[in-house]
Amino acid sequence: MKLSALYQIFLDCQSVTTDSRNCPDGSLFIALKGESFNGNAFAKLALDSGCTFAIIDEAQYAIEGDQRYILVDDCLQTMQQLANYHRRQLGTRVIGITGTNGKTTTKELISSVLCQAHNVLYTLGNLNNHIGVPTTLLRLKPEHDLAVIEMGANHPGEIRFLCEIAEPDYGIITNVGKAHLEGFGSFEGVIKTKGELYDFLRKKDATTFIHHDNTYLMNISQGLNLISYGTEDDLYVNGRITGNSPYLAFEWKAGKDGEAHHVCTQLIGEYNFPNALAAITIGRFFGVEAKKIDKALAEYTPQNNRSQLKKTEDNTLIIDAYNANPTSMMAALQNFRNMTVPHKMLILGDMRELGADSPAEHQKIVDYIKESDFEKVWLVGEQFAASEHTFKTYANVQEVIKDLQEDKPNGYTILIKGSNGIKLSSTVEYL
């Protein structure tokens, strides 16, 4: 079937689903495959549950004579092509966002700001890979003014591939840091892969929003049409931090002589300051009034274990347990060290996907903790356990929970951070 004919079927459907457990009436089912499932096997169930059509790539799962089955060579590739075709037909202005740390939070902040004046489609959660990006684009409607598309990667070439699907008209890299080194091979590999967004934008002479204080980004920004933000007075947006105990507060101005705006956020961490400036910059560029920008940033509440503050009956928790890499871990520790709160405690989990660099990077974190004045330190995972230190260690989160059940800390401010696979978020209910 030609892509144009398939696109008409897509338009006639109400939505797209890849989950046979979620099949709204009139939807289009696309049978994707994973390591432990084959969506083709669920095509009939999807049709029986409300889907109008099912795209499959294994003929044996089609019922002969049933025109609702659409056979293609590769369902995932078809989904990606369909998403790109749809994006081109609508011509919606697309902002692409990537980066090592903070891209999901920055995407949320940007979207919150833009929604003050525009109808915005944006990536839900962190659906930012080769499936998540087309899934988001297929949600585009003619009424959307802008789309904010998050793009993630853990191997070279992935950002380039996602750019070819989303074709961003504008772009931003939040930062580059030491993450997924196992896949990228080196920090230089990280920079090169994230820079694939710049490469795409450079070819289009598209507007690029850039953190002027970030040397790594500035070094690869030659030939780009830049809109800059940072701490220098003469930038498109500039600002300075005014508070951080515990929530981030700052002031910002548009240019050197702009009016000063003061914002008190519900974000934990000085490392979120550039993310907020990015949202302000993009908001200004797309015509959002300053007071509406301030309102959006002040009202935004982080979710999903990303820089969340939670007060329990016994402790104050800073929950940043969704992900961790050497750059984000060090930033969290430095921020926590600077906070003026009593009785600081750390519960840190291993940083995953660092390959051969893992022992050295975990040792750097441990060495920094040794120099700090944290009252209690608990380290979870085999990599931290193998580092040279005298802190309390646990093989896994189950051992931590057992200790908490027997002797819960009381009166502490506790930073909880580690890779998602360590599952430190499960400790929260015991603190």
C-alpha beads as a LAMMPS data file, in Angstrom:
LAMMPS data file: protein, C-alpha beads

431 atoms
430 bonds

1 atom types
1 bond types

-500.0 500.0 xlo xhi
-500.0 500.0 ylo yhi
-500.0 500.0 zlo zhi

Masses

1 110.0

Atoms # bond

1 1 1 0.000 0.000 0.000
2 1 1 1.283 3.446 -0.901
3 1 1 2.088 5.799 1.970
4 1 1 -0.458 8.343 0.720
5 1 1 -3.233 5.716 0.829
6 1 1 -2.165 4.582 4.287
7 1 1 -2.149 8.203 5.409
8 1 1 -5.794 8.559 4.375
9 1 1 -6.657 5.550 6.525
10 1 1 -4.759 7.179 9.407
11 1 1 -6.751 10.398 8.936
12 1 1 -10.011 8.481 8.990
13 1 1 -9.094 6.940 12.344
14 1 1 -9.514 8.771 15.642
15 1 1 -6.102 7.913 17.114
16 1 1 -3.158 5.521 16.946
17 1 1 -2.367 2.792 19.458
18 1 1 0.364 0.168 19.782
19 1 1 -1.168 -1.416 22.886
20 1 1 -3.976 -3.956 22.473
21 1 1 -5.032 -3.169 26.055
22 1 1 -5.815 0.405 25.044
23 1 1 -7.918 0.439 21.895
24 1 1 -10.319 3.397 21.721
25 1 1 -13.158 3.059 19.233
26 1 1 -12.084 4.085 15.766
27 1 1 -8.363 3.838 16.441
28 1 1 -5.553 2.477 14.271
29 1 1 -3.486 -0.363 15.749
30 1 1 0.179 -0.687 14.756
31 1 1 1.738 -4.043 15.626
32 1 1 5.187 -3.324 17.016
33 1 1 7.620 -5.961 18.255
34 1 1 9.825 -6.059 21.337
35 1 1 12.240 -8.476 22.941
36 1 1 9.440 -10.302 24.712
37 1 1 6.332 -9.589 22.617
38 1 1 5.015 -9.595 19.071
39 1 1 2.287 -7.067 18.410
40 1 1 1.104 -9.026 15.384
41 1 1 -0.245 -11.682 17.724
42 1 1 -2.548 -9.093 19.284
43 1 1 -3.943 -7.566 16.083
44 1 1 -7.212 -9.524 16.231
45 1 1 -7.695 -8.571 19.876
46 1 1 -7.103 -4.923 18.979
47 1 1 -9.724 -5.061 16.223
48 1 1 -12.199 -6.817 18.510
49 1 1 -11.564 -4.180 21.191
50 1 1 -12.423 -1.146 19.073
51 1 1 -9.704 -0.511 16.494
52 1 1 -10.891 0.126 12.940
53 1 1 -7.706 -1.092 11.250
54 1 1 -4.581 -3.010 12.244
55 1 1 -1.199 -2.594 10.547
56 1 1 0.779 -5.851 10.684
57 1 1 3.984 -7.162 9.118
58 1 1 3.448 -10.928 9.456
59 1 1 0.844 -12.278 7.021
60 1 1 -0.106 -15.325 9.087
61 1 1 -1.832 -13.090 11.635
62 1 1 -4.280 -11.660 9.085
63 1 1 -7.701 -13.252 8.646
64 1 1 -8.300 -13.974 4.984
65 1 1 -10.825 -11.624 3.430
66 1 1 -10.807 -9.201 6.386
67 1 1 -9.962 -5.818 4.885
68 1 1 -9.185 -4.353 8.288
69 1 1 -5.728 -5.953 8.258
70 1 1 -3.086 -3.875 6.456
71 1 1 0.071 -5.830 5.649
72 1 1 3.348 -3.894 5.415
73 1 1 7.021 -4.883 5.279
74 1 1 7.950 -3.409 8.662
75 1 1 5.477 -1.922 11.142
76 1 1 7.984 0.268 12.992
77 1 1 9.435 1.707 9.804
78 1 1 5.912 2.314 8.478
79 1 1 4.997 4.112 11.708
80 1 1 8.068 6.337 11.409
81 1 1 7.377 7.123 7.756
82 1 1 3.732 7.848 8.516
83 1 1 4.725 10.211 11.341
84 1 1 7.127 12.128 9.108
85 1 1 4.546 12.324 6.301
86 1 1 1.932 13.629 8.742
87 1 1 4.356 16.195 10.134
88 1 1 5.060 17.432 6.595
89 1 1 1.388 17.617 5.630
90 1 1 0.495 19.779 8.626
91 1 1 3.620 21.949 8.536
92 1 1 3.430 22.609 12.282
93 1 1 6.454 24.468 13.655
94 1 1 8.541 21.886 15.511
95 1 1 11.040 22.574 18.305
96 1 1 13.487 19.705 18.784
97 1 1 15.108 19.262 22.184
98 1 1 17.884 16.954 23.313
99 1 1 20.696 16.905 25.872
100 1 1 22.335 14.680 28.435
101 1 1 20.584 16.066 31.513
102 1 1 17.428 18.065 32.055
103 1 1 15.846 17.601 28.647
104 1 1 12.560 16.242 30.015
105 1 1 12.286 18.958 32.668
106 1 1 13.259 21.628 30.123
107 1 1 10.708 20.252 27.671
108 1 1 8.045 20.490 30.386
109 1 1 9.054 24.062 31.278
110 1 1 9.115 25.162 27.641
111 1 1 5.730 23.601 27.015
112 1 1 4.240 25.169 30.151
113 1 1 5.426 28.589 29.016
114 1 1 4.325 28.214 25.386
115 1 1 0.888 26.936 26.435
116 1 1 0.234 30.372 27.922
117 1 1 -0.200 31.751 24.398
118 1 1 -0.239 28.819 21.970
119 1 1 -1.874 25.454 21.315
120 1 1 1.101 23.171 21.917
121 1 1 1.697 19.471 21.379
122 1 1 4.574 18.113 23.421
123 1 1 6.203 14.803 24.252
124 1 1 4.465 13.010 27.105
125 1 1 6.855 11.887 29.829
126 1 1 10.115 10.813 28.258
127 1 1 8.785 9.096 25.109
128 1 1 11.821 10.331 23.229
129 1 1 13.163 7.377 21.247
130 1 1 12.578 5.821 17.804
131 1 1 9.073 4.809 18.916
132 1 1 8.224 7.743 21.185
133 1 1 9.027 10.465 18.633
134 1 1 6.721 9.103 15.902
135 1 1 4.064 8.352 18.520
136 1 1 4.116 12.021 19.508
137 1 1 4.079 13.303 15.929
138 1 1 1.066 11.138 15.087
139 1 1 -0.832 13.043 17.806
140 1 1 -0.402 16.291 15.887
141 1 1 -3.647 18.054 14.953
142 1 1 -4.233 20.993 12.581
143 1 1 -5.053 23.216 15.558
144 1 1 -1.587 22.850 17.082
145 1 1 0.560 25.979 16.626
146 1 1 3.766 24.394 17.898
147 1 1 5.190 20.996 18.767
148 1 1 7.935 20.418 21.331
149 1 1 9.593 17.108 20.526
150 1 1 12.060 15.553 22.963
151 1 1 14.766 13.365 21.429
152 1 1 16.953 10.974 23.421
153 1 1 19.877 8.772 22.448
154 1 1 22.319 6.251 23.841
155 1 1 24.185 5.429 20.621
156 1 1 25.757 7.498 17.805
157 1 1 23.439 8.381 14.938
158 1 1 20.200 8.238 16.946
159 1 1 19.629 11.995 17.121
160 1 1 20.284 12.303 13.389
161 1 1 17.712 9.574 12.740
162 1 1 15.111 11.221 14.989
163 1 1 15.713 14.576 13.301
164 1 1 14.928 12.962 9.954
165 1 1 11.559 11.896 11.371
166 1 1 10.631 15.091 13.237
167 1 1 12.379 17.606 10.937
168 1 1 12.642 20.315 13.629
169 1 1 12.429 23.965 12.587
170 1 1 14.039 25.113 15.843
171 1 1 16.232 23.323 18.329
172 1 1 17.931 23.303 21.696
173 1 1 20.531 21.103 23.371
174 1 1 20.232 21.510 27.129
175 1 1 23.795 20.345 27.833
176 1 1 26.234 17.501 27.236
177 1 1 27.552 15.248 29.975
178 1 1 28.922 11.827 30.830
179 1 1 26.037 9.446 30.269
180 1 1 25.530 6.222 28.285
181 1 1 29.300 6.062 27.816
182 1 1 28.943 2.351 27.168
183 1 1 26.971 3.157 24.016
184 1 1 28.693 6.376 22.966
185 1 1 32.218 5.132 23.622
186 1 1 33.457 8.399 25.140
187 1 1 32.406 11.868 26.272
188 1 1 33.429 13.107 22.821
189 1 1 30.973 10.589 21.393
190 1 1 28.236 12.127 23.540
191 1 1 29.030 15.615 22.243
192 1 1 29.090 14.444 18.631
193 1 1 25.774 12.600 18.918
194 1 1 23.924 15.417 20.672
195 1 1 25.478 17.766 18.121
196 1 1 23.632 15.876 15.374
197 1 1 20.701 18.168 16.189
198 1 1 22.910 21.176 15.426
199 1 1 24.024 19.508 12.183
200 1 1 20.414 19.170 11.065
201 1 1 19.508 22.736 12.048
202 1 1 22.620 24.097 10.359
203 1 1 21.513 22.664 7.002
204 1 1 18.126 24.400 7.344
205 1 1 19.598 27.669 8.673
206 1 1 17.105 27.154 11.485
207 1 1 17.007 29.107 14.732
208 1 1 18.912 27.447 17.561
209 1 1 18.514 28.355 21.237
210 1 1 21.786 27.975 23.132
211 1 1 23.105 28.216 26.683
212 1 1 25.900 30.747 26.182
213 1 1 27.664 29.730 29.414
214 1 1 28.154 26.158 28.162
215 1 1 31.579 25.975 26.539
216 1 1 30.986 22.549 24.996
217 1 1 27.862 23.756 23.190
218 1 1 29.407 27.023 22.068
219 1 1 32.376 25.112 20.620
220 1 1 30.127 23.170 18.215
221 1 1 27.745 26.021 17.355
222 1 1 29.614 27.507 14.385
223 1 1 27.380 28.400 11.459
224 1 1 24.156 28.323 13.469
225 1 1 21.520 31.049 13.744
226 1 1 21.759 31.503 17.531
227 1 1 19.459 32.942 20.168
228 1 1 21.485 32.938 23.397
229 1 1 20.688 32.812 27.101
230 1 1 22.900 32.735 30.173
231 1 1 24.400 35.003 32.813
232 1 1 25.987 37.709 30.635
233 1 1 24.069 41.005 30.494
234 1 1 23.851 41.447 26.735
235 1 1 22.228 38.098 25.878
236 1 1 18.682 37.678 24.535
237 1 1 17.749 36.487 28.050
238 1 1 20.053 36.725 31.047
239 1 1 19.604 36.024 34.726
240 1 1 21.069 35.190 38.100
241 1 1 20.152 32.848 40.935
242 1 1 18.742 34.561 44.018
243 1 1 17.795 31.594 46.209
244 1 1 18.109 27.844 46.572
245 1 1 16.874 26.709 49.999
246 1 1 15.241 24.533 49.048
247 1 1 13.522 25.873 45.921
248 1 1 15.268 27.623 43.053
249 1 1 14.596 31.363 42.833
250 1 1 16.079 33.717 40.261
251 1 1 15.670 36.967 38.385
252 1 1 15.837 37.405 34.632
253 1 1 15.944 40.214 32.098
254 1 1 15.505 40.526 28.357
255 1 1 18.776 42.005 27.170
256 1 1 21.001 44.407 29.052
257 1 1 18.393 47.043 29.843
258 1 1 15.304 44.902 30.229
259 1 1 13.001 44.956 33.230
260 1 1 14.022 42.583 36.037
261 1 1 11.570 39.757 36.696
262 1 1 11.685 37.689 39.877
263 1 1 10.557 34.048 39.850
264 1 1 10.251 31.607 42.741
265 1 1 9.941 28.104 41.336
266 1 1 8.973 24.736 42.769
267 1 1 12.155 23.236 41.345
268 1 1 14.985 21.815 43.399
269 1 1 18.526 22.480 42.232
270 1 1 20.630 25.292 40.831
271 1 1 21.186 23.019 37.830
272 1 1 17.592 23.822 36.796
273 1 1 18.454 27.509 36.359
274 1 1 19.617 27.144 32.713
275 1 1 16.531 25.020 32.016
276 1 1 14.285 27.826 33.251
277 1 1 16.219 30.410 31.208
278 1 1 15.759 28.223 28.139
279 1 1 11.993 28.210 28.658
280 1 1 11.976 31.990 29.087
281 1 1 14.036 32.461 25.935
282 1 1 11.798 30.276 23.791
283 1 1 8.688 31.823 25.320
284 1 1 9.899 35.333 24.475
285 1 1 10.868 34.268 20.961
286 1 1 7.344 32.985 20.350
287 1 1 5.670 36.065 21.812
288 1 1 4.576 34.965 25.276
289 1 1 4.150 37.927 27.653
290 1 1 6.698 38.188 30.472
291 1 1 4.103 37.971 33.233
292 1 1 2.663 34.795 31.698
293 1 1 6.144 33.316 31.455
294 1 1 6.712 34.041 35.139
295 1 1 3.341 32.521 36.039
296 1 1 4.045 29.312 34.117
297 1 1 7.447 28.836 35.752
298 1 1 6.184 29.595 39.245
299 1 1 3.290 27.157 38.943
300 1 1 5.165 24.261 37.341
301 1 1 5.460 21.273 39.675
302 1 1 8.000 18.531 38.835
303 1 1 6.780 14.950 38.640
304 1 1 8.099 11.403 38.151
305 1 1 10.936 11.514 40.687
306 1 1 12.694 14.404 38.960
307 1 1 13.953 16.981 41.478
308 1 1 10.844 16.573 43.619
309 1 1 10.594 17.819 47.194
310 1 1 8.468 15.707 49.511
311 1 1 7.949 16.284 53.207
312 1 1 7.012 13.231 55.241
313 1 1 6.172 13.006 58.935
314 1 1 9.820 12.282 59.696
315 1 1 12.028 13.752 56.936
316 1 1 12.323 16.098 53.969
317 1 1 13.114 14.210 50.756
318 1 1 14.727 15.462 47.574
319 1 1 13.744 12.745 45.117
320 1 1 15.843 12.616 41.963
321 1 1 15.770 8.882 41.426
322 1 1 14.638 8.727 37.807
323 1 1 18.133 8.692 36.350
324 1 1 21.772 9.331 37.171
325 1 1 25.064 9.825 35.376
326 1 1 28.349 11.408 36.520
327 1 1 27.352 14.890 35.387
328 1 1 23.879 14.938 36.926
329 1 1 25.066 13.177 40.088
330 1 1 27.805 15.721 40.696
331 1 1 25.417 18.612 39.996
332 1 1 22.910 17.204 42.504
333 1 1 25.585 16.738 45.154
334 1 1 27.020 20.219 44.664
335 1 1 23.564 21.722 44.899
336 1 1 22.747 19.707 48.019
337 1 1 26.034 20.719 49.603
338 1 1 25.191 24.395 49.019
339 1 1 21.710 24.154 50.528
340 1 1 21.359 25.682 53.994
341 1 1 19.475 22.832 55.660
342 1 1 20.472 20.789 58.742
343 1 1 21.152 17.047 58.981
344 1 1 21.894 16.176 55.369
345 1 1 21.728 12.524 54.341
346 1 1 22.511 10.808 51.023
347 1 1 20.954 7.661 49.587
348 1 1 22.733 7.182 46.265
349 1 1 22.466 4.341 43.759
350 1 1 24.866 3.146 41.082
351 1 1 25.113 5.017 37.780
352 1 1 24.410 2.584 34.943
353 1 1 25.686 2.271 31.352
354 1 1 29.138 3.761 31.942
355 1 1 31.103 0.810 30.586
356 1 1 34.834 0.801 31.290
357 1 1 34.607 4.293 32.829
358 1 1 32.278 3.112 35.594
359 1 1 34.824 2.401 38.384
360 1 1 36.633 5.734 37.929
361 1 1 33.407 7.749 37.717
362 1 1 31.964 6.153 40.870
363 1 1 35.248 6.785 42.679
364 1 1 35.091 10.483 41.720
365 1 1 31.635 10.731 43.274
366 1 1 32.805 8.974 46.438
367 1 1 35.851 11.248 46.690
368 1 1 33.623 14.314 46.443
369 1 1 31.364 12.988 49.201
370 1 1 34.429 12.474 51.416
371 1 1 35.247 16.183 51.082
372 1 1 31.695 17.212 52.000
373 1 1 29.920 17.404 55.343
374 1 1 26.982 15.083 54.757
375 1 1 25.884 13.608 58.070
376 1 1 24.833 10.190 56.757
377 1 1 25.777 8.444 53.518
378 1 1 24.195 5.249 52.200
379 1 1 25.430 3.854 48.876
380 1 1 23.509 1.244 46.904
381 1 1 24.861 -1.087 44.216
382 1 1 27.965 -3.052 43.309
383 1 1 29.812 -0.149 41.666
384 1 1 29.677 2.062 44.751
385 1 1 30.491 -0.964 46.922
386 1 1 33.670 -1.540 44.901
387 1 1 34.858 2.057 45.406
388 1 1 37.315 3.006 48.147
389 1 1 35.403 4.477 51.080
390 1 1 34.068 3.710 54.540
391 1 1 30.423 4.653 53.944
392 1 1 27.523 2.294 54.555
393 1 1 26.820 0.164 51.468
394 1 1 23.938 -2.000 50.300
395 1 1 23.810 -4.571 47.533
396 1 1 20.305 -3.556 46.479
397 1 1 17.305 -1.463 47.417
398 1 1 15.646 -4.351 49.274
399 1 1 18.458 -4.248 51.847
400 1 1 17.925 -0.489 52.232
401 1 1 14.216 -0.936 52.843
402 1 1 14.898 -3.626 55.444
403 1 1 17.176 -1.211 57.321
404 1 1 14.599 1.583 57.074
405 1 1 11.915 -0.663 58.529
406 1 1 14.124 -1.419 61.518
407 1 1 15.665 2.018 62.093
408 1 1 14.139 4.907 60.134
409 1 1 16.104 8.192 59.994
410 1 1 14.310 11.092 61.618
411 1 1 14.725 14.826 61.115
412 1 1 16.942 14.580 58.012
413 1 1 16.917 16.249 54.625
414 1 1 17.666 13.319 52.312
415 1 1 18.864 13.396 48.714
416 1 1 17.759 10.235 46.880
417 1 1 19.471 9.791 43.530
418 1 1 20.503 6.883 41.323
419 1 1 19.855 5.232 37.983
420 1 1 16.254 4.170 37.511
421 1 1 17.233 0.497 37.484
422 1 1 18.371 0.718 41.121
423 1 1 14.732 1.546 42.030
424 1 1 15.535 3.979 44.831
425 1 1 12.102 5.553 44.425
426 1 1 10.715 2.531 46.287
427 1 1 12.403 3.768 49.473
428 1 1 10.257 6.894 49.635
429 1 1 7.285 5.292 51.403
430 1 1 9.608 4.115 54.203
431 1 1 11.136 7.547 54.848

Bonds

1 1 1 2
2 1 2 3
3 1 3 4
4 1 4 5
5 1 5 6
6 1 6 7
7 1 7 8
8 1 8 9
9 1 9 10
10 1 10 11
11 1 11 12
12 1 12 13
13 1 13 14
14 1 14 15
15 1 15 16
16 1 16 17
17 1 17 18
18 1 18 19
19 1 19 20
20 1 20 21
21 1 21 22
22 1 22 23
23 1 23 24
24 1 24 25
25 1 25 26
26 1 26 27
27 1 27 28
28 1 28 29
29 1 29 30
30 1 30 31
31 1 31 32
32 1 32 33
33 1 33 34
34 1 34 35
35 1 35 36
36 1 36 37
37 1 37 38
38 1 38 39
39 1 39 40
40 1 40 41
41 1 41 42
42 1 42 43
43 1 43 44
44 1 44 45
45 1 45 46
46 1 46 47
47 1 47 48
48 1 48 49
49 1 49 50
50 1 50 51
51 1 51 52
52 1 52 53
53 1 53 54
54 1 54 55
55 1 55 56
56 1 56 57
57 1 57 58
58 1 58 59
59 1 59 60
60 1 60 61
61 1 61 62
62 1 62 63
63 1 63 64
64 1 64 65
65 1 65 66
66 1 66 67
67 1 67 68
68 1 68 69
69 1 69 70
70 1 70 71
71 1 71 72
72 1 72 73
73 1 73 74
74 1 74 75
75 1 75 76
76 1 76 77
77 1 77 78
78 1 78 79
79 1 79 80
80 1 80 81
81 1 81 82
82 1 82 83
83 1 83 84
84 1 84 85
85 1 85 86
86 1 86 87
87 1 87 88
88 1 88 89
89 1 89 90
90 1 90 91
91 1 91 92
92 1 92 93
93 1 93 94
94 1 94 95
95 1 95 96
96 1 96 97
97 1 97 98
98 1 98 99
99 1 99 100
100 1 100 101
101 1 101 102
102 1 102 103
103 1 103 104
104 1 104 105
105 1 105 106
106 1 106 107
107 1 107 108
108 1 108 109
109 1 109 110
110 1 110 111
111 1 111 112
112 1 112 113
113 1 113 114
114 1 114 115
115 1 115 116
116 1 116 117
117 1 117 118
118 1 118 119
119 1 119 120
120 1 120 121
121 1 121 122
122 1 122 123
123 1 123 124
124 1 124 125
125 1 125 126
126 1 126 127
127 1 127 128
128 1 128 129
129 1 129 130
130 1 130 131
131 1 131 132
132 1 132 133
133 1 133 134
134 1 134 135
135 1 135 136
136 1 136 137
137 1 137 138
138 1 138 139
139 1 139 140
140 1 140 141
141 1 141 142
142 1 142 143
143 1 143 144
144 1 144 145
145 1 145 146
146 1 146 147
147 1 147 148
148 1 148 149
149 1 149 150
150 1 150 151
151 1 151 152
152 1 152 153
153 1 153 154
154 1 154 155
155 1 155 156
156 1 156 157
157 1 157 158
158 1 158 159
159 1 159 160
160 1 160 161
161 1 161 162
162 1 162 163
163 1 163 164
164 1 164 165
165 1 165 166
166 1 166 167
167 1 167 168
168 1 168 169
169 1 169 170
170 1 170 171
171 1 171 172
172 1 172 173
173 1 173 174
174 1 174 175
175 1 175 176
176 1 176 177
177 1 177 178
178 1 178 179
179 1 179 180
180 1 180 181
181 1 181 182
182 1 182 183
183 1 183 184
184 1 184 185
185 1 185 186
186 1 186 187
187 1 187 188
188 1 188 189
189 1 189 190
190 1 190 191
191 1 191 192
192 1 192 193
193 1 193 194
194 1 194 195
195 1 195 196
196 1 196 197
197 1 197 198
198 1 198 199
199 1 199 200
200 1 200 201
201 1 201 202
202 1 202 203
203 1 203 204
204 1 204 205
205 1 205 206
206 1 206 207
207 1 207 208
208 1 208 209
209 1 209 210
210 1 210 211
211 1 211 212
212 1 212 213
213 1 213 214
214 1 214 215
215 1 215 216
216 1 216 217
217 1 217 218
218 1 218 219
219 1 219 220
220 1 220 221
221 1 221 222
222 1 222 223
223 1 223 224
224 1 224 225
225 1 225 226
226 1 226 227
227 1 227 228
228 1 228 229
229 1 229 230
230 1 230 231
231 1 231 232
232 1 232 233
233 1 233 234
234 1 234 235
235 1 235 236
236 1 236 237
237 1 237 238
238 1 238 239
239 1 239 240
240 1 240 241
241 1 241 242
242 1 242 243
243 1 243 244
244 1 244 245
245 1 245 246
246 1 246 247
247 1 247 248
248 1 248 249
249 1 249 250
250 1 250 251
251 1 251 252
252 1 252 253
253 1 253 254
254 1 254 255
255 1 255 256
256 1 256 257
257 1 257 258
258 1 258 259
259 1 259 260
260 1 260 261
261 1 261 262
262 1 262 263
263 1 263 264
264 1 264 265
265 1 265 266
266 1 266 267
267 1 267 268
268 1 268 269
269 1 269 270
270 1 270 271
271 1 271 272
272 1 272 273
273 1 273 274
274 1 274 275
275 1 275 276
276 1 276 277
277 1 277 278
278 1 278 279
279 1 279 280
280 1 280 281
281 1 281 282
282 1 282 283
283 1 283 284
284 1 284 285
285 1 285 286
286 1 286 287
287 1 287 288
288 1 288 289
289 1 289 290
290 1 290 291
291 1 291 292
292 1 292 293
293 1 293 294
294 1 294 295
295 1 295 296
296 1 296 297
297 1 297 298
298 1 298 299
299 1 299 300
300 1 300 301
301 1 301 302
302 1 302 303
303 1 303 304
304 1 304 305
305 1 305 306
306 1 306 307
307 1 307 308
308 1 308 309
309 1 309 310
310 1 310 311
311 1 311 312
312 1 312 313
313 1 313 314
314 1 314 315
315 1 315 316
316 1 316 317
317 1 317 318
318 1 318 319
319 1 319 320
320 1 320 321
321 1 321 322
322 1 322 323
323 1 323 324
324 1 324 325
325 1 325 326
326 1 326 327
327 1 327 328
328 1 328 329
329 1 329 330
330 1 330 331
331 1 331 332
332 1 332 333
333 1 333 334
334 1 334 335
335 1 335 336
336 1 336 337
337 1 337 338
338 1 338 339
339 1 339 340
340 1 340 341
341 1 341 342
342 1 342 343
343 1 343 344
344 1 344 345
345 1 345 346
346 1 346 347
347 1 347 348
348 1 348 349
349 1 349 350
350 1 350 351
351 1 351 352
352 1 352 353
353 1 353 354
354 1 354 355
355 1 355 356
356 1 356 357
357 1 357 358
358 1 358 359
359 1 359 360
360 1 360 361
361 1 361 362
362 1 362 363
363 1 363 364
364 1 364 365
365 1 365 366
366 1 366 367
367 1 367 368
368 1 368 369
369 1 369 370
370 1 370 371
371 1 371 372
372 1 372 373
373 1 373 374
374 1 374 375
375 1 375 376
376 1 376 377
377 1 377 378
378 1 378 379
379 1 379 380
380 1 380 381
381 1 381 382
382 1 382 383
383 1 383 384
384 1 384 385
385 1 385 386
386 1 386 387
387 1 387 388
388 1 388 389
389 1 389 390
390 1 390 391
391 1 391 392
392 1 392 393
393 1 393 394
394 1 394 395
395 1 395 396
396 1 396 397
397 1 397 398
398 1 398 399
399 1 399 400
400 1 400 401
401 1 401 402
402 1 402 403
403 1 403 404
404 1 404 405
405 1 405 406
406 1 406 407
407 1 407 408
408 1 408 409
409 1 409 410
410 1 410 411
411 1 411 412
412 1 412 413
413 1 413 414
414 1 414 415
415 1 415 416
416 1 416 417
417 1 417 418
418 1 418 419
419 1 419 420
420 1 420 421
421 1 421 422
422 1 422 423
423 1 423 424
424 1 424 425
425 1 425 426
426 1 426 427
427 1 427 428
428 1 428 429
429 1 429 430
430 1 430 431
